[in-house]
C-alpha cells in the first residue's frame, strides 16, 4: 500500500469537529475520525446482521459492537454461527441470535426484524449483496420507500482535502435520469447528516460540455436544471464536469470553467455503476484510500461490508449508518415524515 500523504483532518468535513470531535495522534490525517467522534455521542443502534457465517462477517459485527456502534442481532444458522465463534474465540453471550436455516431465510428474517421495529439498521453478513437487497426491495414484505435505493462510498483519499462521496458504484447499473435524481438526493441527505450544510455535487462525465453523443452529459445538465426547479434540494450541483476539472480548481481555471463546485466537491455522481466502481476501486487499491459504504433509500440504512475491507473501513461504514439511523430516530420522534433518504 502506498504511503498516505495528507495534513491533519480538515475541519470542512461538515460541522463534525464543532461537536467536540478531535483528531488523535494515532489517527492524524484520518478523515473518518470526526465521524467516529459524532457516533461516540449516540446510542449503539440495534442492527440485524444477515447471515454472519464467515470469519470476516462475524468479526465485523463484533468489532462494531465493541466500538459501541451497533447492538448486533445475529440472524442465520445458529449452529454454524456458534462454530465460527468458537473457532475465533468470540463470546456470543452478549448478543441475540435469531435462527434461520439458510441465507435466503436469514435475509428475510433480518428485514422482518426491521419491519417489526426490533432493528434500526441492516448489515450484510456473508451472503451475496443481491440476496439481501432482494429481500429489501420486495414490495409486500421489504423495506422500500418512494426513493430509489443507491449506494454511497465515503472515501478518505490521499491528496484530497476532505471526505469525498462517490455514488452510485454498487447498485444502479445503468441509472435513468429519474434514478439519478434519487441518487443525488440520497447523497445530499447523507451529507446533511454528517453536518455539511450545502454539499457541493459534481456530476461527472468524460467531458465538461453537453453533447447528445454522450448521454451522461445531457443527464448532468438536466439534473442541474432539476436542482434549479427544487426537484433536487439541499445541495449545490454542477455538471457535466470531467473528472480533472471536478477535482482540480486549476484544471477548471485553465479550461475557463466558472464553477463553485469545481475543485471542491463533497459528492461525485458518476454516469453509471461501471464508472463508479472502477473509480472507487482505483482510489482504494492504487491511491491507498480508505472507503466506507452505505446503502440509502430504504427505511433504514444498510451496511454492505466486504471481505477486502480493512477494520477501519468496516467500522466507518457502521458509524455512518448509525448516524443515519439516529437522525431517522430523531426525525420520527419529531413527527417528521420519512421518504427513505438520510434525514438531517
N, C-alpha and C positions, 0 to 999 in steps of 0.2 A: 504494500500500500504506500502510495506516495506521501511525502511529508505534507502536512496541512499548514497553510500559511494564512494567518489572519490575526488582527489585533483582538483585543477583548470584545466580548459580545456587544453588539451595537444596541443602544437603547431604543432604536427605532423598531425593535421587534414589539410593535404595539405599545401599550401602556404597561406591560407586564412588570418592568423594573420599578414602576411607581407603586406597585402593590407590595413593595418590601422585598422583592427578589434581588438577590445579588449573585455575582459570578464568582465561584470559589476558585482558588488557585488550581485545584485539581481539574476543573472544567473550563479554565480560561480559554476563550475562543470558541466555546460551545454555545451555539445559538439556541439550543434546546433548553438550556439552563433556566431562562426566565419562564418557560412553560412549566418546567418542574416546580419552580417557585410558586407559580399560581396554583398548580394542582395540590401542592402541600397545604393549601388553605381550604380545601374542600373535603367532604367525606369520601371515603372509598366507595365506589359505585358497585352495587350488585350486578354481576356480569355472568351471563350464560355462555360458557365456553363449550363450543360444539365439537365433540369427538376429539378430546385431547389424548390421542392414542399413539403418540410418538414422544421420544425423549424431548425434542425441541418444543413441541406443543405444550406438554405438561410443565416443562421448566418455564416457559414464557408466562403461563398463568400464575405459577407460584412466585416467580420473580416480581410480577406486578403486584401480587398480594403483599409480598414482603415490603414493597415500597409504599404500601397503603394507597395504591391507586384503584384497586378493584377488590371486591369480595367475590371470589370465583365460585360459580356453581358448575361443577364438572359433569357434563352430560355425555354419556356414552356407555359402552360395555364396562360395568363396574369391575369385573374380574381382571380385564385387560388393563384398565387404568391402575388398579392396585398392584399388578405385577410390575408395571413400569415404575411406579412409585417405590416399590420395594427395591428394585434394582438400582435406582438413583438415590436411595436412602432419603426419600421425601416423606415427611409425616403428613398424611392426609386427614388427620383427625380434626383440624380446624375447618375443613371445607365440606360443604354439602355435595353429595353425589346423587345424580339422577340417572337411573339405569335406562339405557336404550340399546337395543341389540346390535345395531349397525349404524353406519354413518348417515344414511338417509333418515333413519328414525331419530338420530341424535340432532340433526339439523332442524327437523320439525319440532322436536321436544324443546330445543333451545328457543325457537321462535315462540312456541306456546308459553314459555316462562315469561317472555317479554309481554305477550298479549295479556297474560294474567296479572301483570304488574309486579311480578316477583323479581324481574331483572330490568335494568335500565340501560344496559349495553349488551352487545353481542360480540363474541370473539371467536374467530376461526381457529379450530384445532388442526388436526392432521387430515381432514377431508379436503376435497377439491373446492376451490372458491365457487365454482359454478354450482356445486351441490348445495352449498349453504345459501347462496343467493337465490337459487330456485325456490327454496322454502320461504325466503324473504318476500319474493315478488308474487307468490301465489295470491290471487285476488281474494279468495274467500278466507284463507287461514294465514295469510302472510302479514307483512308489515309495510305495505305500500302506502304512499301518500300521493297527493297530486303532483309532486315533484318526480322528475326522473332521477334514478339512482346515479351517482357519479363518485369517482374516487379522486382523492387529492393526496399527492405526495407533498410532504413538507420537508424541504431539503436545506441542510446546512452545507453550503457549497464553499470550499476554499476559494478565496479571491473575490467573493461577492459579499457585500457589506451587510446583508440582513437575510433573514429566513426567506426562502423562495418556495412558493407553492406551484406545483405543476399539475394540471388537470386537463383531460382525463386520460390517464395512462394505463388503466386497468379494466374498465368495464365497457364503455361505449366504443364499439369498434369503428363504426363509421357514423358518427352522430349527425343528425339533421340540424337545421337551424334552430328549430324549437328545442331539440335536445341541448344544443349549445347554450341556449338561454338559461336552462336549468343548471347546466354545468357551471356557468358563470355565477349565477345567483347562489348556488350552494357554496362555492368557494368564497364569495364575498361575505356570506353569512358566517362562515368559519373564521374569516379574518376578523370580523367584529367580535366574536367570542374571545379571540386572542388579544383584543384591545386595539386593533388597527381601525381607527375611526373611518377613514376614507381610503380603502385599499386601492392601489393602482394595478390595473389589469391590462396586460399586454396580450393581444390576440395575434398569434404569430402565424406566419405562412412562409413561403420560400422568398417572397419579395414584399416590399412595402407599398406597392401601388395596386390599385384594384383592376383586375382583368378577368373577363369571363373565361379565359383559358385556364385559370387556376381558381376553381370554385371556392376554395377556402378563403381567398381574398375577398370575394363577394360576401361570404358569411361574416367575415370580420367587420366589414363596413356596415352590414345590416345590424349586427349586434351593437355597434356604437350608436346607430340611429335608434335602436330599441332602448338603449340607455337614455337617450335624449327624450324619449317619449315615456319614461318611467316604466317600461316593461322589464327593465333590469334596474335595481335601485341599490344605493349604498356604496357604490364604487365609482372610480374614475377609469373609464375604458378608452383604449386607443388601439386601432388596428385597421388594416393589416400592418404589422411590423415584421421585418425579417429578424432572425434571432440576433444578429450583430447589433442592429440599432435598437432592439428591445432592451438588451443588457448594457450596451455601451453608449453613454451620452455623447462621447466623442465621435463614434461612428454615425450617430444620428446627426450631429452637427455637420460633419463632412458631407453627408448626403442632403443637407438642407431640410431636415425633418424637424418641424417645430412641434414638440410634444412634451406634456408634463409627465408622461409615463415613461418615455424612452430613457434608459439608463437607470431607472429606479423602480421597476415593477415589484409588487408583492406577489402577484399571481401571473403565471404564464398559462394561457389557454391554447392548447395545441390543436391542430386540424383534426386529428383522429388518434385512435389508440396506438397505432403503429408508431407514429411520430413521437408521441408522448412516452411510450415505453422505452424506445431507443434512447431518447434524451435522458430520461431518469436513470437508466442503467449505465449510460456513458458517464454521467456525473458521479454515479456511485463507484463504478469499477475502474474508471480511468482518471477521475479527478479527486478521488478519496472523499466524496461527500457522504454525509450521514443522512439517512432518509427515514422519516416516519410516514405512516399512511393510514387513512381512514376513509370509510365509505359513508357518504351523506345522502340524504333524500329519503331515507326510511324513517320510521317512527323513532328509532333510536340509532345512535352511531354504531358502526360496525368496524371492528379491528380485524384487518387481514394481515396476519404475520406470515413471514416466510422463513424456511429453514436457513436461508442465507443471511437473514437479518442479524446484526450484532445485538447484544443485550441492550445497549443504549438505544438502538433504534426501536426495539420491541417495547421498551419502557416508554419511550417518547410517544409511540403510537397510542399506548394505553392512556398516557397523560392527556393527550389531545382529546381523545374520545371521552375521558372523564370530565373534562372541562365542558364539552358539548352537552353531555348528559346533565351536568349540574346546571348549565344555562337553561336547558329544557325544563328541568325540575322547577327552577325559579319562575320561568315563564308560565308554567301550568299553575303554580301556586298563585300567581298574579292574575290568572284568568285570561291570559293571552293565548289566542288560537295558535295551533301548530300546523305547519304545512310541510314538515319534513326537513326543512333547512336547519342550519345550526343557529339557534336563536342567540341574539346578542343580549 
